[in-house]
Amino acid sequence: MAKTTKTNTEEPLEKQLWKAADKLRKNIDAAEYKHVVLGLIFLKYISDSFEELHDKLIAGEGEYAGADPEDKDEYQAENVFFVPPSARWRFLSSHAKQPTIGITVDAAMDAIEIENSSLKGVLPKVFARQNLDPTSLGELIDLVGNIALGDAKARSADVLGHVFEYFLGEFALAEGKQGGQFYTPRSIVELLVKMLEPYKGRLFDPCCGSGGMFVQSEKLVLEHQGRVNDISIYGQESNQTTWRLCKMNLAIRGIDSSQVKWNNEGSFLNDAHKDLKADYIIANPPFNVSDWGGDLMRNDGRWQYGTPPAGNANFAWMQHFIYHLSPTGQAGIVLAKGALTSKSSGEGEIRKALIEAGLIDCIVNLPAKLFLNTQIPAGLWFLRRNRKNGNFRDRSNEILFIDARNLGFLINRRTRELSQEDIQRITDTYHNWRNPDGTYEDIPGFCASAPISKVRELDYVVTPGRYVGLPDDEDDFDFKERFSQLKAEFEGQLKEEVELNRIIIENLKKIKFE
């Protein structure tokens, strides 16, 4: 018994909470249940933030002297959501054991949206549904209520934000293929952000999902003692449910999401930020989309490097990103691996035009099984508008190729993650290559800086494996010797199987049936 207690103590808080919350899920699908759990975590966050300021206003000391603790303007002035009495956590907690608790929580969500226009249409009202029994909901409220218990209120927001982010990832894993539609795995997001280092300027993600790129960028700025307000974020999402998750994810981090837009037409047909020129674009668009509306936009002004095929949106996304880059802008994007080699429907010509225009900075070939919603292999493309001047070395006649296919580790049978060491290795390679004071060297089997002339020779195919070669320890690989070994192993196994079958048949002959 003591051993079990020790394990629970050592287990991170978010994992303990996830296990407890998942146990209460019972027969509810993860896709539906995530809105219940994440909605409650968000409600707890805004209530805690409200209560912290509410207490200061009641005390009425210093700058808060004479302030009215129920005046909504006092909260708006400090970017705190106003929470009406019927939606405050202490009120909900006191009603958690009532059979009507689901109706009470739904009403609380409505009341918060009425008082805070920026949350209109964002919060879930799913708590009175029949498949969520009141007892389980009450237990879940108790569980969420204890998340930051004992922490200073100033710290509770960080704790709740971390738990919200962790739960997003766990729900995505639980949903599998569907989960990948709203969530880009953390290690890929972290790699993209650390490669580009978006410390200051306009950051854009036109297919932003639940907002992971924005959250990770904010973390990076804070880790380097920067100011979060130095980054302005712009986003677009076509799935309204996912957009709601994004708005809550950003609000719980205190990130301004006023420029994160939703429309169901999507970024191609209804670009919500037509005039935006971003300093950074970080995105994971859906792979190989065939019904993106290409037939309706054959003469669109964004197709500066060739008209993308109507049956595949990969190079439409690529050119959409480039169109929105500022004169010194940079982009890091995820695309299906086929975009590295495809020549069908004019894709090869578009890739050639991008290379000859000097826009492609770096290509990273990723390991398999990194994504939740597809087994399609993928690569990262890093683009830069101005590769001759600026803060980086002039690499305008070269492309850096990194082959990371052998990195990462399995977290379950179907899913792989990049480790912190993997992320650091890829990031350091890129920074050493592009920074003026970097000490870059080609590493056989892993990375190579190839001149554009070499890319031309290979007909503009940009698969990293074509350029990095084999690792040094594989250069002396003896094919004949290895083939002989494999043949001998196979023949040995075959003999064993034949002998085993002979013994089984002999034993079956000895069995007497009555």
N, C-alpha and C positions, 0 to 999 in steps of 0.2 A: 504493500500500500504506500509506503514511504517513497518507493522508487517512482510510482506514478505521479505523486505530488511534485517530485523534483523535476520530472519531465515537463509537466504543465508550467512550472515556474520558469523553466529555461526557454520555453516556447514563446516566440514573439507575440505581443498583444494582438496584432492583426490576425494571426493564424488561429489563436484561441477564439477570437470573435467570429471568424469565418466558420469554424467548426460548429460553434453554438448556433449561429444564424442558419447554417445549412441544415442542421438537425431539425430546426423549426419549420423548414420548408415543406416537409412531408410530401404531399402529392402535387405540389405546384411546380410548373415548369420554371426552369431557371430564367428563361426569357421574360416571364411575367413577374417572377419573384424579385428580380433585380430592382424593379421600380419601387417595390415596397420597401426594401432594405435601404437602397440609396436615397430614397425620398425621406426616410426617417433620419438618416445620418445628416442630410442637408438641413432638415428641420431643426435638429439638435444644434448644428453649427450656427445657424442664424439666430436661434434663441439664445445661445451662450453669448454671442457677440452683442446682441441687444441687451441682455441682462448686465453685462459688464459696464456698458455705457449708462444703462438705467440706474445702476447703483451709484455711479459718479454723479449723475444728475440729482438723485435724491439727497446725496451728501451735500451738494451745493457748495463745494469748496473751490476757491480760486476762480478760474475762468468759467466754472459751472455755477457760480453763485446766482441765485434767483432764477435758475432755469426750470422749466416745466418738464418733468420726466415723461409726460404723456404727449408732448408736442412732437409731431412727426418731423418737423423741420430740424430739430436738434440732432436727429439721427441721420437725416440726409446730408447735413453739413459735414458729418464725419464718415460718410460712405458706409453707414451701417443700415441694414434693412430694419424697417419698423415692424415689430411683431405685436399684433393686437392681443389683448388679454386672453382670448379664447384659443390662441395658437401658441402661447408660451409653453415651454417644455414642462414647467412645474404643473401647469393646468392639465396637460395631456397625461403626464405621469400619474396624477391623482385620479384620473378616470380610466387608467389602463386596465382595470379589472372589470369594467362595466361591459355588458353584452353589446352596447351600442358604440364601442370605442372606434370601430371602423368609420362610422358616420361622423364621429367627432373629429377624427384626423382629416377626413376629406374636407370637412367644413373649415378646419384650420388652414389647409392648403388654399382654399378659396379666399379666405380672409386675408392671407398674406399677399396673394396676387392683387387683390383689390387695393391694398395699401402701398404696393410697390410695383409701379408700372413696368419696370424692367424685367419683372418675373412673370408678366402676364402670359398665360399659355404655356408656361415652362414646367410647373410643378405637377407631379402625378396625383390623380384622384382615383386610386385603385384599392382603397383600404376597406371599403364596405362590400367587396365582392364576396359571393357565397363560398368560394373555395378557400378563402382566408378566414379561418375560424377566429373569433374574438379572443379566445384564450391564448392561442399562438401569437396573435398580434400584441396582446398585452405583455407576454413574455419577451417579445422582440423589443418593445418599447423599454422595458426594464434593462435589457441587454445593451441597447444603444445608449441609454441614460448613464450607464457606468463606464463608457468609453474613456472619458477624460476625467473621471472622478479622482480627486486627489491632486490633479494638476492645477497649476495656476491658470486662471481663465485666459491669460495672454498666450499660454502654451496650448490650450485646448484646441484652438483653431488648427494648429500644426498637426496635432494628433488626429483630429477628425479628418483633415485633408489627406493625411497619409492613409488612413483607414479607407476612405472613399476611393482613393486611387487603387489600393490593393484589392478591394472588393470588385472594382471594375474588371481587373485582370482575372480574378477568380471566376466571376460570372462569364467572362468571355471563354475561359477554358471549359466551364460547365456546359456552355451552349455549343461549343465546337465550331462547326462551319458557320453558323449564324452569328456567333460571337465575333468573328473576324470582321464583320461588317461595321462594327462600331469601335473596334479596339485594335490598335497596332501594338504588337508585343513590345514590352518595355525595353528590352535590350536593343531592338532596332531603332526605336525612338532615341534612346540615349546615344547610340552611335552616330546617328544623323546630326543631332544637336552638338555633340562634342566635336564632330568634324568641322562644322560651320562656325561654331562659337558666336551665336547671335547676341552680342552684349548690348548693342545699341542700334536703334532704327526701327523700320517698319518690317514686321514679321507676318507673312501671309501663308495660309494653308487653305486652298480652295476646295478641299474635300476633307474637312477637319475631324470627322468622326466625333469621338467624345472629348477631343481637345488635348490629347496626350502630348502633342508636339509643343503646344503653348506652355503646359505645366512644366515639362522638362526644361524648356528654355528659361523659364523663371527660376528654376532650381539652379541652373548653371550660372546665371547672373548673380544670385545670392551667394553661391559658393565662392565666387571671385570678388566678393565685397562690392558688387556693382549695385546700381539702383534699378529696381524693377520698372520704375516709371520711365526709364530711358528706352524701354521697348513698347511700341504700340502694336497691338495684334489685330489682324484682319482675318476673317474666316468665312467659309460658306459650307453649308451642308444641305443635301437634298432630302435626307430622311428626317422627318420632324421629330420622331422619337429619339433618334441619336442626337439631334440638335439640342433637345431638352437636357439630355445627359451632359452634353458639352457645357451648356449654360450653367448647370449646377456645379459641375467639376471646376469651372473657372471661378464661380462666385465663392466657393468654399476655400479657394486659394487667394481670394481678394484681388483677382485679375479682372480688369475691365473688359467685359465681353460685348460692349455696345456695338462693336463693328463685326460681330459674328452673326451672319445672316442665314436665314432659311428661306428657300423657295423650292417647290417640288420639281421645277424644270431642271435645276442643276446648273453647274458653272458654265457649260457650253451654251445652252440656249438662253439662259438668263443670268449673265455675269453680274453679280451684286456689287462688284468693285471695278467697274469698267475703266476708271481713270487711275487706278492705283498703280504706282511703280514702287515695288517693294525692295528693301535692302536684302531681305532673306526670304526664301521660299523653302519650306520643308513640308513634304507631302508624301502620302502613300495612297495614290489613286487606285481604284479597283482595276484588276488586271484584265486585259483583253476584252473589254466591253464591246459588244457588237451593236447594241441598240442605243447609241449615244446621240443620235440625231444628225449624223454626218451628212446625210442626203439633203438636209435643209440648209447646210452651211458650206456649200462647195466653194463659194467665193468669199469666205470670211477673211477679214483683215489680219487675223492672228496667224494665218498659214503662210508665214514669210519664207519658210524653207521647203514648202511643198504641201500639196493638199493631202491630208491623211485619208486613208481608206475608210469608206463608210462602215466596213465590217469590223474595224478594230480601232479603239480610241487611244492606244498607247502613245502614238506620235501626235495626236491631237492634244493630249495632256501635256506632253513635252513642250509643244509650241505655245500652249496656253500659259505655262509657267514662264517661258522665255519672254513672252509678250508683256508680262507683268513685272519683269525685273527692271530695276533702276539701272542707269548707265554703269554703276559699279556693283550691281547686285549679284548675289550668289544663290544657288539653289542646290538642295540635296533631296533627291526623290527616289522612290522605289518603283521599279518597273519589272514586269515579267521578263524572264531571261531571254525569251524569243526576240525581244527588241534589240538585243546585241548582235543578232545575225540575220534577222528576217530581210528578205528582198522582195517579198510579195506585195502587190498592189502599190508599188512606189515607195515602200518603207525604206528600202535600201538607199534610194536617192535622197530621201529626207535625212537619213543618218549621215550620208556623205556630205550633204550641205552643211549640217551642224558641225561636222569635223573640220571642213574646209573654212568655216567661219570662225574657227578657233574658240568655240563655246564650251567644248567638253574638256573638263579639267582632270577628272578622275573617274574610273570605273571600278567598282568592288563587286566581285562575284560572291554571293552569299551561300551558306550551307543550305541543304534541303531541310524541310520540316520546321522552318521557323514560324510559319504563318498558320493561324488557326482555321482559316476558312478555305484554304487551297493548298494542294500539294505541288502547284506549279512553282518551279524554281525561279528565283528572282535575283536581281542585281541592283546596286545603288549607282545612280548617276549624279555626279557633282558638276555643276555648270557655273561658269563665271562670265560676266559680260566683258570685263576689262582685264585681260590676262597679261597685258604688256606693262601697265602702269599700276600705281597704287601701293598698297602696303606689302605686297608679296613679290617673290622672285618672278622674273619674266619666264614663264613656261609656255608661251603662246604657240610654240612649235612642237610641243610634247604633250603626251597624255600619260598619266600615272595609272598603271594597272595593278590591282591587288586581287589575288586569288585566295579568298577566305573559306573555300568550300570545306576544308578539313577542320575548321574551328568549331567551337560550340560543344555543348553536352546535352544529352537527353534528359528532360525532366519527367517524361513519361514515354510510353511506347511510340506515340505519334508526334511528339512536340520537342523541338530542340531550342536551346537558348544560347546566346553568346555570353561568355563569362566576362567579368570585369577586366581580366587580363587580356582577353581577346579584343575587347573594345579599345583598351589602351594601346595594344599593339597596332591595330589598324589606324587609330587616330594619330599616334606618334609618327607612323610612316608617312601619312599624308602631310602633317605639319612640318616634318623635317624636309619633305620634298618641296613644299611651296614657300616656307618661311626663309627670308634672306640669311638667317643665322643657322639654318638647319643643317644637319649632317646626314644627308640621305645617301644610301647605297642600294643598288639592286640586290635582291635576295632571290636566288634561283628557287623556283617553285612557289614563291610568295608574292614578290612585287618586282615591277620593272617599269622604268620610265622610257617610253618608246617615242621616237620622233614620228611626226605625221607622215614622213616618207615611208616608214615601215608599215603604218596603217594603210596607206595607199596600196602597197605591195600585197597586202592581205585583203584587198578589195573592200576595205572599210568595215570589215567584221571586227568587233571590239570585245570579243570574249577574252577575258584576262589570261586564261590558260594558253592561248596562242602566243602570248608575249613573255610570260614569266618562265616558261620552260619547266624542267623537272628539278626538284631539290638536288643539292650536291650529292646526297647519299644515295640518290637513285640514278645518277649519271652512269654508274658502272653496272647497271642492272643487266644480268645475263638471262635473256629470254629463253634460250634453249635449255639452260640448266633448270630454270623455274618450271618450264613446261614438262620436263622429265620428272621433276618432283611431284607435280600435280597428277601426272599420268600414273605414277607409281602409287600415290595415295588413293586414287580412284580405283585402280585395279585391286588394291588391297581391300578396300571397302566392299567391292563387288564380290570378291572371294568369300569374305565374311558373311555377306548376305546370302550367297548361294549355299554355304555350309549350314547357316541357320535355318534356311528353308528346308534343306534335306533332313535336319534333325526333327523339325516340326512335323514333316510328312511321315517320318518313321514312327514318331510317337502317336500320331493319329491312327496309324494302322494297328497299333497295339490296343487301342481303346475298344472295348466290347460293349455293344449296345444290346439291351434286353428288349 
